[in-house]
C-alpha cells in the first residue's frame, strides 16, 4: 500500500516529517503521562500494544507515516478514561451495567479531549481513537460504524487491543494467555474484527514481520503455538458439542476405589461405594444412566438407589467401560472436568447440610443434582471462545456468567446441562433442578435449594456472590440465619456424612425421632418438640429397633448413622 493510501487511513492526511509530528508527540506525551499517573494498571499493557499495532501496520504495508500515527494513537487510545469517575477507573471488580455504560463513553470522550487541544492538529488521532471500539459487523460503539466505514488504523488498534486485553492480566480477572487470546480473535474474524487485521496479527505473532522498535513489555507474550492454525479456526457447534458428551470421563483413582469397594466385605461397604461414586461426576453419570435401564418405569434420581438397583456384575461392567482421565490432564477439557468436579463436591456438601438442617426429604436426589449442576459448562467451553468462558470466579458472579453465555449463545450452561441430562435419560426432576438453579423465579424447591448451595459453596471459597440474594434464598428455603452462618464456617473443612448404603427401612416419623435421640435429647423433650406423647415416642423407637435388628438406643443410633439413614 502506498504512502498516499496510508494517508487516506484518516480523513486528514499527515506529513511524514515536520512540525506536525513534533507538536502531536508533545500532546501525546502529556496525555499519556496523565493517564499513566491516574490509572497505572490500565496503562500497563500500552507498551506491548504499541509494539503489536505498529508491526501489524508494517505487515499491512501501510507505510511509515501510518506506523508513526498508530504509535501515537495506541498511547492515547484510552485517554477518555480520564473523564470517568474513580469508581470506574480505579475499580478492581467486575463492572456493573451502569459502569459499563460509562466505560463505553471513553472513545468519544478521548476524541473530544484530543480535538479540544488548541494550536495542534489532532484530528487524525481523534478519529482513530473515537472508532477503536467499533466492530466490523456494526455492533460496536460509539457510532455503530460497520466494515470499511471504520478507519483502518482504528480496526488495527481494535484487534491488537483485544488480543493484549485477553492475553494480559486485568484487575478483575487473570490473564487468559496468548494462545487463548489469538483463538478468540480468530473466532471473531469477520464479526468483531476486520479479517485483514486478524490475518496481520496472526502473521506478526508467527514472527514473519521484522522487529519494530522494541519497547518495554515487548517480550511479555510468547509466540502462541496456535498461530499456525490460521484465522479460519472453527469451534464446534452446540449439537456437535452435546454429542461429544454422550459419556463423561472419570478419574482413575475414583474408578479404582469403586472397584475395591464393590468386593470389600461388610454391611457398611455399600455406603463407601456410594461415597466413592459420588466423589466423581463421570462415575455418577455412568451409574445413574445404567440404573435407568434396569429400573423399568421407575426413574432413579440418586446414587444410593442406583447402587441398590444394580448388582455387582453390573457395577463392575460400568467401571470397565467408563472413559478414564489420567493426571496430568492431557487436554484443557480434562482440566475443566476436574475444576467442575471439585466445585460440585463442595456444592453437594452444602446441599447435604441444608437438607439436614431443614429436613428436606429428597436429600439424596438433591446431592445428585448438585453433582450434575454445572455439566453444561463443558458444552459451553467446547462451543464458546475460551475468552468468554475463562472467567475469574473471584470477581464474576454466577449471574454475570450466565448473562455472558446468553449473550454469545442465546443459551446458558444451565439449559445446556439440562439438555445433557435429558440426553442421558435421567429423571426430569434432575433436569429441572439443573435448568432452574440460576433462575431467581424458580418454583421447584430442589432448584432453589441447589441455587442456595451453589452460592454458599462459592462464598465459602471466597468467590463472588450477591449476598443479598443469598440471604433472600436462605429465608425462602426456611434455613435459619444461625444455620447459614454455621454452614459457611464449617463448609471449607467439612467432609460429607456417611452415604446411605441401602434404602432405609424406617418411616419418616421413626427417622425424625431417632435423629433427635442421636442429638442427645430424652423421650420427654422429643415428645414435646414433635407434639406427641412420650408413649408414642417409645413406640416409634421400639419399632425402629425391631426393623434394624438392634437391642437398644445406642446400637440403633450407631447403625443408622453408619448406614447414612440419619
C-alpha positions as CSV (number, residue, x, y, z in Angstrom):
1,X,0.0,0.0,0.0
2,X,1.4,3.4,-1.0
3,X,2.0,6.3,1.3
4,X,-0.9,8.1,-0.4
5,X,-3.1,5.2,0.5
6,X,-1.8,5.3,4.1
7,X,-2.7,9.0,4.3
8,X,-6.3,8.1,3.4
9,X,-6.5,5.9,6.6
10,X,-7.9,9.0,8.3
11,X,-9.9,11.9,6.9
12,X,-7.0,14.2,7.4
13,X,-3.7,13.3,5.7
14,X,-0.5,13.5,7.7
15,X,3.0,14.6,6.8
16,X,5.8,12.1,7.1
17,X,8.0,14.6,8.9
18,X,7.9,18.1,10.1
19,X,6.3,20.3,12.8
20,X,3.1,18.2,12.9
21,X,4.9,15.2,14.4
22,X,6.7,17.3,17.0
23,X,3.5,19.0,18.2
24,X,1.5,15.8,18.1
25,X,4.2,13.9,20.1
26,X,4.2,16.6,22.8
27,X,0.4,16.4,23.2
28,X,0.6,12.6,23.4
29,X,3.5,12.7,25.9
30,X,1.4,14.9,28.2
31,X,-1.8,12.9,27.9
32,X,0.0,9.6,28.3
33,X,1.7,10.8,31.5
34,X,-1.6,11.9,32.9
35,X,-3.2,8.5,32.1
36,X,-0.3,6.6,33.5
37,X,-0.4,8.5,36.7
38,X,-4.2,8.3,37.1
39,X,-4.7,4.6,36.1
40,X,-1.3,2.8,36.1
41,X,-3.0,-0.7,35.8
42,X,-5.0,0.5,32.8
43,X,-1.9,1.8,31.2
44,X,0.3,-1.2,31.9
45,X,-0.4,-3.0,28.6
46,X,0.3,0.0,26.4
47,X,4.0,-0.7,25.6
48,X,3.1,-4.2,24.3
49,X,0.1,-2.9,22.4
50,X,2.2,-0.2,20.7
51,X,4.6,-2.9,19.6
52,X,1.9,-5.2,18.1
53,X,-0.1,-2.4,16.5
54,X,2.9,-0.9,14.7
55,X,4.1,-4.3,13.5
56,X,0.5,-5.0,12.2
57,X,0.7,-1.7,10.2
58,X,4.0,-2.9,8.8
59,X,2.5,-6.3,7.8
60,X,-0.3,-4.5,6.0
61,X,2.2,-2.3,4.2
62,X,0.7,1.0,5.4
63,X,3.9,2.9,5.4
64,X,6.0,4.8,7.9
65,X,3.5,7.7,8.3
66,X,0.7,5.3,9.3
67,X,3.1,3.5,11.6
68,X,4.0,6.7,13.4
69,X,0.4,7.8,13.6
70,X,-0.5,4.3,15.0
71,X,2.2,4.6,17.7
72,X,0.7,7.9,18.9
73,X,-2.9,6.6,18.8
74,X,-2.0,3.4,20.7
75,X,-0.5,5.5,23.5
76,X,-3.7,7.7,24.0
77,X,-6.4,5.2,22.9
78,X,-7.9,5.2,26.5
79,X,-7.3,8.8,27.3
80,X,-11.1,9.3,27.6
81,X,-10.9,7.3,30.8
82,X,-9.6,10.4,32.4
83,X,-13.1,11.9,32.2
84,X,-14.6,9.0,34.1
85,X,-15.1,8.7,37.9
86,X,-12.6,6.9,40.2
87,X,-15.2,4.2,40.9
88,X,-14.8,3.1,37.3
89,X,-11.1,4.0,36.5
90,X,-9.7,2.5,39.7
91,X,-12.2,-0.4,40.1
92,X,-10.7,-3.9,40.6
93,X,-14.1,-5.6,40.4
94,X,-16.3,-6.6,37.5
95,X,-18.2,-3.6,36.2
96,X,-21.9,-3.2,36.8
97,X,-24.2,-2.4,33.8
98,X,-24.1,1.3,34.9
99,X,-20.3,1.3,35.0
100,X,-20.1,-0.3,31.6
101,X,-22.3,2.5,30.2
102,X,-19.7,4.9,31.5
103,X,-16.8,2.9,30.1
104,X,-18.4,2.8,26.7
105,X,-18.2,6.6,26.6
106,X,-14.4,6.7,26.7
107,X,-13.7,6.6,23.0
108,X,-15.9,9.6,22.4
109,X,-14.5,11.4,25.4
110,X,-11.0,10.7,24.3
111,X,-11.7,12.1,20.8
112,X,-13.3,15.2,22.3
113,X,-10.3,15.7,24.6
114,X,-7.9,15.5,21.7
115,X,-9.9,17.8,19.5
116,X,-10.1,20.4,22.3
117,X,-6.3,21.0,22.5
118,X,-5.5,24.4,20.9
119,X,-2.9,25.1,18.3
120,X,-2.4,21.4,17.4
121,X,-4.0,19.4,14.6
122,X,-5.1,16.3,16.5
123,X,-7.9,15.4,14.1
124,X,-6.2,12.3,12.8
125,X,-5.6,11.0,16.3
126,X,-9.1,11.9,17.4
127,X,-10.7,10.0,14.5
128,X,-8.7,6.8,15.2
129,X,-9.3,6.9,19.0
130,X,-13.0,7.6,18.6
131,X,-13.5,4.5,16.4
132,X,-11.2,2.0,18.1
133,X,-14.2,0.1,19.8
134,X,-16.3,-0.1,16.6
135,X,-16.9,-3.6,15.3
136,X,-16.6,-5.0,11.8
137,X,-20.3,-6.1,12.0
138,X,-21.5,-2.7,13.1
139,X,-22.3,-3.7,16.7
140,X,-19.6,-1.6,18.3
141,X,-19.6,1.9,19.8
142,X,-19.9,4.9,19.9
143,X,-21.2,5.3,16.4
144,X,-22.1,1.8,15.2
145,X,-19.8,2.1,12.2
146,X,-19.5,-1.1,10.0
147,X,-16.8,-2.6,7.8
148,X,-14.6,-0.2,5.9
149,X,-16.5,2.8,7.2
150,X,-14.3,2.3,10.3
151,X,-10.9,4.0,9.8
152,X,-8.3,1.3,9.0
153,X,-6.0,2.3,11.8
154,X,-8.9,2.0,14.2
155,X,-9.5,-1.5,13.0
156,X,-5.9,-2.4,13.5
157,X,-6.0,-0.9,17.0
158,X,-9.2,-2.7,17.9
159,X,-7.7,-6.1,17.0
160,X,-4.4,-5.5,18.8
161,X,-6.1,-4.1,21.9
162,X,-8.5,-7.1,22.2
163,X,-5.6,-9.5,21.9
164,X,-3.5,-7.8,24.5
165,X,-6.5,-7.3,26.8
166,X,-7.3,-11.1,26.8
167,X,-3.7,-12.2,27.0
168,X,-2.8,-9.9,29.9
169,X,-3.9,-9.7,33.5
170,X,-6.8,-7.4,34.3
171,X,-7.8,-6.1,37.8
172,X,-11.0,-8.2,37.6
173,X,-9.5,-11.4,36.1
174,X,-6.4,-13.3,35.4
175,X,-4.7,-13.4,32.0
176,X,-6.1,-16.0,29.6
177,X,-2.7,-16.3,27.8
178,X,-1.6,-15.7,24.2
179,X,-3.0,-19.0,22.8
180,X,-6.5,-18.4,24.0
181,X,-6.4,-14.7,23.1
182,X,-5.4,-15.5,19.5
183,X,-8.1,-18.2,19.3
184,X,-10.7,-15.7,20.4
185,X,-9.6,-13.2,17.9
186,X,-9.6,-15.8,15.1
187,X,-13.1,-16.9,16.1
188,X,-14.4,-13.3,15.8
189,X,-12.8,-12.7,12.3
190,X,-15.5,-11.0,10.1
191,X,-17.8,-10.4,13.1
192,X,-16.0,-8.2,15.6
193,X,-12.7,-7.8,13.7
194,X,-11.6,-6.8,10.2
195,X,-10.4,-10.0,8.6
196,X,-7.2,-8.4,7.2
197,X,-6.2,-7.1,10.6
198,X,-6.7,-10.5,12.1
199,X,-4.5,-12.1,9.4
200,X,-1.9,-9.4,10.1
201,X,-2.0,-10.2,13.8
202,X,-1.5,-13.9,13.1
203,X,1.5,-13.2,10.9
204,X,3.0,-10.8,13.4
205,X,2.7,-13.4,16.2
206,X,4.1,-16.1,13.9
207,X,7.3,-13.9,13.7
208,X,7.2,-13.1,10.0
209,X,7.5,-9.3,10.4
210,X,10.9,-7.7,11.1
211,X,11.2,-6.4,14.6
212,X,10.0,-2.9,15.1
213,X,11.5,-0.5,17.6
214,X,11.4,-2.7,20.8
215,X,9.9,-1.0,23.9
216,X,9.1,-2.1,27.4
217,X,6.9,-5.2,27.6
218,X,7.6,-6.4,24.1
219,X,8.5,-9.9,25.4
220,X,5.6,-10.3,27.8
221,X,3.6,-12.5,25.5
222,X,5.2,-15.6,23.9
223,X,4.5,-16.5,20.3
224,X,1.4,-18.7,20.6
225,X,1.5,-22.2,19.3
226,X,-1.9,-21.8,17.7
227,X,-0.6,-19.1,15.4
228,X,0.0,-21.7,12.7
229,X,-3.7,-22.7,12.7
230,X,-4.6,-19.6,10.8
231,X,-7.6,-17.4,11.0
232,X,-10.0,-20.0,9.9
233,X,-10.1,-22.0,13.1
234,X,-13.6,-23.2,13.9
235,X,-15.1,-24.2,17.2
236,X,-17.8,-26.9,17.2
237,X,-21.5,-26.1,17.3
238,X,-23.9,-26.9,20.1
239,X,-25.2,-30.0,18.5
240,X,-21.7,-31.4,17.9
241,X,-20.6,-30.5,21.4
242,X,-23.7,-32.2,23.0
243,X,-22.9,-35.4,21.1
244,X,-19.3,-35.2,22.4
245,X,-20.6,-35.7,25.9
246,X,-22.6,-38.8,25.4
247,X,-20.4,-40.1,28.3
248,X,-18.3,-38.2,30.8
249,X,-14.8,-39.4,31.7
250,X,-14.0,-40.5,35.2
251,X,-10.8,-40.1,37.2
252,X,-8.7,-43.3,37.5
253,X,-8.4,-43.1,41.4
254,X,-12.2,-43.0,41.7
255,X,-12.6,-46.0,39.4
256,X,-10.0,-48.0,41.4
257,X,-11.6,-47.1,44.7
258,X,-15.0,-48.1,43.4
259,X,-13.8,-51.4,42.2
260,X,-12.2,-52.1,45.6
261,X,-15.4,-51.1,47.4
262,X,-17.6,-53.4,45.4
263,X,-15.8,-56.5,46.5
264,X,-15.0,-55.5,50.1
265,X,-16.8,-57.4,52.9
266,X,-19.1,-56.0,55.4
267,X,-22.6,-54.4,55.6
268,X,-21.4,-50.8,55.6
269,X,-19.4,-51.2,52.4
270,X,-22.3,-50.0,50.3
271,X,-22.0,-46.6,51.9
272,X,-18.4,-46.4,51.0
273,X,-19.2,-47.4,47.4
274,X,-21.9,-44.7,47.2
275,X,-19.5,-42.1,48.5
276,X,-16.8,-43.1,46.0
277,X,-19.2,-42.9,43.1
278,X,-20.5,-39.5,44.2
279,X,-16.9,-38.3,44.5
280,X,-16.6,-38.3,40.7
281,X,-19.1,-36.7,38.3
282,X,-18.2,-39.2,35.5
283,X,-18.9,-42.2,37.7
284,X,-22.1,-40.6,39.0
285,X,-23.4,-40.1,35.4
286,X,-22.4,-43.6,34.3
287,X,-24.1,-45.3,37.3
288,X,-27.3,-43.3,37.1
289,X,-27.6,-43.9,33.3
290,X,-27.2,-47.7,33.8
291,X,-29.7,-47.7,36.6
292,X,-32.4,-46.3,34.4
293,X,-32.0,-49.3,32.1
294,X,-32.8,-51.8,34.9
295,X,-35.4,-49.8,36.8
296,X,-38.3,-50.2,34.5
297,X,-40.8,-47.4,34.7
298,X,-39.4,-46.2,38.0
299,X,-36.9,-43.4,37.5
300,X,-33.9,-43.4,39.7
301,X,-32.6,-39.9,40.7
302,X,-29.8,-40.6,43.2
303,X,-26.7,-42.8,43.6
304,X,-27.8,-44.8,46.6
305,X,-30.9,-46.1,44.8
306,X,-28.9,-46.7,41.7
307,X,-26.4,-48.9,43.6
308,X,-29.2,-50.9,45.1
309,X,-30.8,-51.4,41.6
310,X,-27.5,-52.6,40.0
311,X,-25.9,-55.9,41.0
312,X,-22.2,-56.4,41.5
313,X,-21.7,-57.6,37.9
314,X,-23.5,-54.6,36.5
315,X,-21.4,-52.2,38.5
316,X,-18.2,-53.9,37.5
317,X,-19.2,-53.6,33.8
318,X,-19.9,-49.9,34.2
319,X,-16.5,-49.3,35.8
320,X,-14.8,-51.3,33.0
321,X,-16.5,-49.2,30.3
322,X,-16.4,-45.6,31.7
323,X,-13.8,-43.4,29.9
324,X,-10.9,-42.5,32.1
325,X,-8.7,-39.5,32.7
326,X,-5.1,-39.6,33.6
327,X,-3.2,-37.0,35.6
328,X,-1.6,-34.7,34.5
329,X,-4.5,-33.7,32.3
330,X,-4.0,-34.2,28.6
331,X,-6.4,-31.6,27.4
332,X,-7.8,-28.3,28.7
333,X,-11.2,-30.0,28.8
334,X,-9.9,-32.6,31.3
335,X,-8.7,-29.7,33.5
336,X,-12.2,-28.2,33.3
337,X,-13.8,-31.5,34.3
338,X,-11.5,-31.6,37.3
339,X,-12.4,-28.0,38.2
340,X,-16.1,-28.7,37.9
341,X,-15.8,-31.9,40.0
342,X,-14.1,-30.0,42.9
343,X,-16.8,-27.3,42.9
344,X,-19.6,-29.9,42.6
345,X,-18.2,-31.8,45.7
346,X,-18.4,-28.5,47.7
347,X,-21.9,-27.8,46.5
348,X,-23.0,-31.3,47.3
349,X,-21.7,-30.9,50.9
350,X,-23.5,-27.6,51.2
351,X,-26.7,-29.1,49.8
352,X,-26.5,-32.1,52.2
353,X,-26.1,-29.8,55.2
354,X,-29.0,-27.6,54.1
355,X,-31.2,-30.6,53.6
356,X,-30.3,-31.9,57.0
357,X,-31.0,-28.5,58.7
358,X,-34.4,-28.0,57.1
359,X,-35.5,-31.7,57.0
360,X,-35.7,-31.9,53.2
361,X,-37.0,-35.4,52.3
362,X,-35.2,-35.9,49.0
363,X,-31.7,-35.3,50.2
364,X,-30.1,-37.9,48.0
365,X,-31.7,-36.5,44.9
366,X,-30.6,-33.0,45.8
367,X,-27.0,-34.4,46.2
368,X,-27.2,-35.9,42.7
369,X,-28.4,-32.6,41.2
370,X,-25.6,-30.9,43.0
371,X,-23.0,-33.2,41.4
372,X,-24.5,-32.5,37.9
373,X,-25.4,-28.9,38.2
374,X,-22.5,-27.5,36.1
375,X,-22.1,-30.2,33.4
376,X,-23.5,-27.7,30.9
377,X,-20.3,-25.7,31.3
378,X,-18.4,-28.5,29.4
379,X,-20.7,-27.9,26.4
380,X,-20.3,-24.1,26.7
381,X,-16.5,-24.4,26.9
382,X,-16.3,-26.6,23.8
383,X,-18.6,-24.3,21.9
384,X,-17.6,-20.8,23.0
385,X,-14.4,-18.9,22.7
386,X,-12.2,-19.6,25.7
387,X,-12.1,-15.8,26.3
388,X,-15.8,-15.9,27.1
389,X,-15.7,-19.0,29.4
390,X,-12.4,-18.3,31.2
391,X,-14.0,-16.1,33.9
392,X,-12.5,-15.4,37.3
393,X,-14.9,-16.7,39.8
394,X,-13.5,-14.4,42.5
395,X,-14.8,-11.4,40.6
396,X,-17.5,-12.7,38.3
397,X,-20.8,-13.8,39.9
398,X,-22.7,-16.8,38.6
399,X,-25.4,-14.4,37.4
400,X,-22.9,-12.4,35.4
401,X,-21.5,-15.5,33.8
402,X,-25.0,-16.7,32.8
403,X,-25.7,-13.3,31.1
404,X,-22.4,-13.5,29.2
405,X,-23.2,-17.0,28.0
406,X,-26.7,-16.0,26.9
407,X,-25.2,-13.0,25.0
408,X,-23.0,-15.3,23.0
409,X,-25.1,-18.5,22.7
410,X,-28.7,-17.4,23.4
411,X,-28.4,-20.2,26.0
412,X,-26.5,-20.7,29.2
413,X,-24.8,-23.6,30.9
414,X,-28.0,-24.4,33.0
415,X,-30.0,-25.0,29.8
416,X,-27.2,-26.9,28.3
417,X,-26.8,-29.0,31.4
418,X,-30.5,-29.9,31.4
419,X,-30.2,-30.9,27.8
420,X,-27.3,-33.2,28.6
421,X,-29.3,-34.8,31.5
422,X,-32.2,-35.4,29.2
423,X,-29.9,-36.8,26.6
424,X,-28.6,-39.3,29.2
425,X,-32.1,-40.4,30.0
426,X,-32.0,-39.3,33.6
427,X,-35.2,-38.2,35.6
428,X,-36.9,-35.0,34.8
429,X,-36.6,-33.8,38.4
430,X,-32.8,-33.7,38.0
431,X,-33.1,-31.9,34.6
432,X,-35.5,-29.3,36.1
433,X,-33.3,-28.6,39.1
434,X,-30.2,-28.0,36.9
435,X,-32.1,-25.9,34.4
436,X,-33.6,-23.6,37.1
437,X,-30.7,-23.4,39.6
438,X,-29.8,-19.8,38.5
439,X,-33.3,-18.7,38.0
440,X,-34.4,-16.1,40.6
441,X,-38.1,-17.1,40.0
442,X,-37.7,-20.9,40.2
443,X,-40.7,-22.5,41.7
444,X,-39.3,-26.0,42.3
445,X,-37.9,-26.4,45.8
446,X,-34.9,-28.5,44.7
447,X,-33.8,-25.9,42.2
448,X,-34.0,-23.2,44.9
449,X,-32.0,-25.3,47.4
450,X,-29.5,-26.1,44.7
451,X,-29.0,-22.4,44.0
452,X,-28.5,-21.6,47.6
453,X,-26.0,-24.5,48.0
454,X,-24.1,-23.2,45.0
455,X,-23.9,-19.7,46.4
456,X,-22.8,-21.0,49.8
457,X,-20.1,-23.1,48.2
458,X,-18.8,-20.1,46.3
459,X,-19.0,-17.7,49.2
460,X,-17.1,-20.2,51.4
461,X,-14.2,-20.3,49.0
462,X,-14.1,-16.5,48.6
463,X,-15.7,-16.3,45.1
464,X,-18.1,-13.5,44.1
465,X,-21.7,-13.9,45.1
466,X,-24.6,-11.5,45.6
467,X,-25.0,-11.7,49.4
468,X,-28.4,-10.1,49.3
469,X,-29.7,-12.8,47.0
470,X,-28.1,-15.5,49.3
471,X,-29.9,-14.1,52.3
472,X,-33.2,-14.0,50.4
473,X,-32.8,-17.6,49.3
474,X,-31.9,-18.6,52.9
475,X,-35.3,-17.2,54.1
476,X,-37.1,-18.8,51.1
477,X,-35.7,-22.2,51.9
478,X,-36.6,-21.9,55.6
479,X,-32.9,-22.1,56.7
480,X,-32.3,-20.1,59.9
481,X,-29.6,-17.4,59.7
482,X,-27.7,-19.1,62.5
483,X,-27.6,-22.3,60.5
484,X,-26.4,-20.4,57.4
485,X,-23.6,-19.0,59.5
486,X,-22.6,-22.4,60.8
487,X,-22.6,-23.9,57.3
488,X,-20.5,-21.1,55.9
489,X,-18.0,-21.6,58.7
490,X,-17.9,-25.4,58.5
491,X,-18.0,-25.9,54.8
492,X,-14.4,-25.4,53.7
493,X,-13.1,-28.1,56.0
494,X,-16.3,-30.3,56.4
495,X,-16.4,-33.8,54.9
496,X,-19.6,-35.4,53.7
497,X,-21.6,-37.6,56.0
498,X,-21.5,-41.4,55.5
499,X,-23.7,-42.0,52.5
500,X,-26.7,-44.3,52.6
501,X,-25.8,-47.8,51.7
502,X,-29.3,-49.2,51.1
503,X,-32.9,-48.0,51.4
504,X,-33.8,-47.1,54.9
505,X,-36.5,-49.3,56.5
506,X,-37.5,-46.5,58.8
507,X,-40.6,-44.4,58.5
508,X,-40.3,-40.6,58.3
509,X,-41.5,-40.3,61.9
510,X,-39.1,-43.0,63.1
511,X,-36.2,-41.3,61.3
512,X,-37.0,-37.9,62.9
513,X,-37.4,-39.4,66.3
514,X,-34.1,-41.4,66.1
515,X,-32.3,-38.3,64.8
516,X,-33.5,-36.3,67.8
517,X,-32.4,-39.2,70.1
518,X,-29.0,-39.2,68.4
519,X,-28.7,-35.4,69.3
520,X,-28.9,-36.3,73.0
521,X,-32.5,-35.5,73.7
522,X,-34.6,-37.6,76.1
523,X,-38.0,-39.0,75.4
524,X,-39.9,-36.2,77.1
525,X,-38.1,-33.5,75.2
526,X,-38.6,-35.3,71.9
527,X,-42.3,-35.7,72.6
528,X,-42.7,-32.0,73.4
529,X,-40.8,-31.0,70.3
530,X,-42.8,-33.2,68.0
531,X,-46.2,-32.6,69.7
532,X,-46.6,-36.3,70.6
533,X,-47.0,-38.3,73.8
534,X,-44.0,-40.0,75.4
535,X,-45.5,-43.4,74.9
536,X,-45.8,-42.7,71.1
537,X,-42.1,-41.8,71.0
538,X,-41.3,-45.0,72.7
539,X,-43.4,-46.9,70.2
540,X,-41.6,-45.3,67.3
541,X,-38.2,-46.1,68.7
542,X,-39.0,-49.7,69.5
543,X,-40.4,-50.1,66.0
544,X,-37.1,-48.7,64.6
545,X,-35.1,-51.1,66.9
546,X,-37.0,-54.1,65.5
547,X,-36.6,-53.0,61.9
548,X,-32.8,-52.6,62.3
549,X,-32.5,-55.8,64.5
550,X,-30.7,-53.9,67.3
551,X,-31.2,-54.2,71.1
552,X,-31.1,-50.6,72.3
553,X,-30.8,-46.9,71.5
554,X,-27.0,-46.8,71.4
555,X,-26.9,-49.6,68.8
556,X,-29.7,-48.0,66.9
557,X,-28.1,-44.6,66.6
558,X,-24.7,-46.2,65.6
559,X,-26.2,-48.5,63.0
560,X,-28.4,-45.8,61.5
561,X,-25.5,-43.3,61.3
562,X,-23.2,-45.9,59.7
563,X,-25.8,-46.6,57.1
564,X,-26.4,-43.0,56.4
565,X,-30.1,-43.1,57.4
566,X,-29.9,-40.2,59.9
